[in-house]
Amino acid sequence: MAGGGTNEDGDVGFQIAPMVDVVFVLLLFFMASAGSQVIPKELSINLPSGQSPSKPGPPATPFIIDISPTGVVSSSGKTYDTPANKELPALREQLKSNIDKFGDKDPVIIRPDPQTKQERIIDVLNSAAAAGVKNLTFS
C-alpha cells in the first residue's frame, strides 16, 4: 500500500495530540491542587494565668421563684400576691430589696411547674424586669 499513511501492519504511528491532551490535564490537576494547599497560621490566644483573683467576692445566692400550676408565686415558703393579681407588687418589692441589699449579680431562678400557664410565667418575668433584675434563668 503506497501513500495511505499506514504501514503494512495497519499501525497508524505515534499520535502526539492525545499526549498533549494528557499533559494539559495533568497540568490543570497540579495547578488546582497547588491552589488548595493549607497555609499554617498562628493564632493569638490569651491564656489565663495561674494567679488567683485579687478579691473573690461572696458566692452568688440565687433567689428561687416557684410557680405552681394554679398560679401561686412563692419563694422559700413565702407566697407573693394572689394568682389573680397580674402585677405582683409584693414580688416586685422583694426583688428590688434583694437588688438593693446584694446588688444585681445574684441570679434569679424561675421554676415553673410544667402545668403552669404561660401567662403567669410572663407576669413573673414582667415583675422581675420592672424590679431591674439582670441575671435571670429558668430551672
C-alpha positions as CSV (number, residue, x, y, z in Angstrom):
1,M,0.0,0.0,0.0
2,A,1.5,3.1,-1.1
3,G,0.8,6.6,0.2
4,G,-2.0,5.7,2.6
5,G,-0.2,6.8,5.7
6,T,-0.2,3.4,7.3
7,N,2.3,0.7,7.2
8,E,1.8,-3.0,6.3
9,D,0.6,-3.9,9.9
10,G,-2.2,-1.3,9.9
11,D,-0.4,0.7,12.6
12,V,-1.2,4.4,12.3
13,G,2.0,5.5,14.1
14,F,2.7,7.7,17.1
15,Q,-0.1,10.3,17.7
16,I,1.1,13.4,19.5
17,A,-2.4,15.1,20.0
18,P,-3.6,12.7,22.8
19,M,-0.3,13.1,24.6
20,V,-0.6,16.9,24.6
21,D,-4.2,16.5,26.0
22,V,-2.9,14.3,28.8
23,V,-0.1,16.8,29.6
24,F,-2.7,19.6,29.8
25,V,-5.0,17.6,32.1
26,L,-2.1,16.8,34.4
27,L,-1.1,20.5,34.3
28,L,-4.6,21.6,35.3
29,F,-4.7,18.9,38.1
30,F,-1.5,20.1,39.6
31,M,-2.4,23.8,39.4
32,A,-5.8,23.1,41.1
33,S,-4.2,21.0,43.8
34,A,-1.5,23.6,44.5
35,G,-4.1,26.4,44.9
36,S,-5.8,24.4,47.7
37,Q,-2.8,24.0,50.0
38,V,-3.4,24.7,53.7
39,I,-1.2,27.6,54.9
40,P,-0.5,27.3,58.6
41,K,-1.2,30.4,60.5
42,E,-0.6,31.3,64.1
43,L,-3.5,32.2,66.4
44,S,-3.1,34.6,69.2
45,I,-4.7,33.2,72.4
46,N,-4.7,34.8,75.8
47,L,-4.4,32.0,78.3
48,P,-5.4,32.6,81.9
49,S,-2.6,32.9,84.4
50,G,-2.1,30.7,87.4
51,Q,-2.9,33.6,89.8
52,S,-6.0,33.6,91.9
53,P,-8.4,36.6,91.5
54,S,-7.5,39.6,93.7
55,K,-10.8,39.7,95.6
56,P,-13.1,36.8,95.4
57,G,-16.5,38.1,96.3
58,P,-19.1,36.2,98.2
59,P,-20.7,33.4,96.2
60,A,-23.9,34.3,94.4
61,T,-27.0,33.5,96.3
62,P,-29.8,32.6,93.9
63,F,-33.4,33.9,94.6
64,I,-35.6,31.0,93.5
65,I,-39.2,31.7,92.5
66,D,-41.6,28.8,92.3
67,I,-44.8,29.0,90.3
68,S,-47.4,26.4,91.0
69,P,-49.9,25.0,88.4
70,T,-52.6,27.2,90.0
71,G,-50.5,30.4,89.5
72,V,-49.3,30.8,93.1
73,V,-45.9,32.5,93.2
74,S,-43.7,31.6,96.1
75,S,-40.1,31.7,97.2
76,S,-38.6,30.0,100.3
77,G,-42.1,29.2,101.6
78,K,-43.4,32.7,101.3
79,T,-46.3,33.3,98.9
80,Y,-46.4,36.6,96.9
81,D,-49.8,38.1,96.0
82,T,-52.8,36.2,94.7
83,P,-53.0,34.1,91.5
84,A,-55.4,36.7,90.1
85,N,-53.0,39.6,90.6
86,K,-51.0,40.1,87.4
87,E,-48.9,43.0,88.6
88,L,-47.3,41.0,91.6
89,P,-46.3,44.1,93.6
90,A,-45.1,42.1,96.6
91,L,-42.7,40.0,94.4
92,R,-41.5,43.2,92.7
93,E,-40.7,44.8,96.0
94,Q,-38.9,41.7,97.3
95,L,-36.8,41.6,94.1
96,K,-36.0,45.3,94.4
97,S,-35.0,44.9,98.1
98,N,-32.7,42.0,97.2
99,I,-31.0,44.1,94.5
100,D,-30.6,47.0,96.9
101,K,-29.1,44.7,99.5
102,F,-26.9,42.3,97.5
103,G,-26.6,44.0,94.1
104,D,-27.8,42.8,90.7
105,K,-25.2,40.0,90.4
106,D,-27.2,37.4,92.3
107,P,-29.2,35.2,89.9
108,V,-33.0,34.9,90.0
109,I,-34.1,31.4,89.1
110,I,-37.7,30.9,88.0
111,R,-39.0,27.3,88.5
112,P,-42.5,26.9,87.0
113,D,-44.4,23.7,87.2
114,P,-44.8,22.0,83.9
115,Q,-48.6,22.6,84.1
116,T,-48.2,26.4,84.8
117,K,-49.9,28.7,82.3
118,Q,-47.5,30.7,80.3
119,E,-49.4,33.9,81.2
120,R,-48.3,33.5,84.8
121,I,-44.7,33.0,83.8
122,I,-44.8,36.2,81.8
123,D,-46.3,38.0,84.8
124,V,-43.3,36.9,86.9
125,L,-40.9,37.9,84.1
126,N,-42.5,41.4,83.9
127,S,-42.2,41.8,87.6
128,A,-38.6,40.8,87.5
129,A,-37.9,43.3,84.6
130,A,-39.7,46.1,86.5
131,A,-37.6,45.4,89.6
132,G,-34.4,45.7,87.5
133,V,-33.3,42.0,87.6
134,K,-30.4,41.5,85.1
135,N,-29.4,37.9,85.9
136,L,-32.4,35.6,85.4
137,T,-32.7,32.0,84.4
138,F,-35.2,29.1,84.3
139,S,-34.8,25.8,86.0
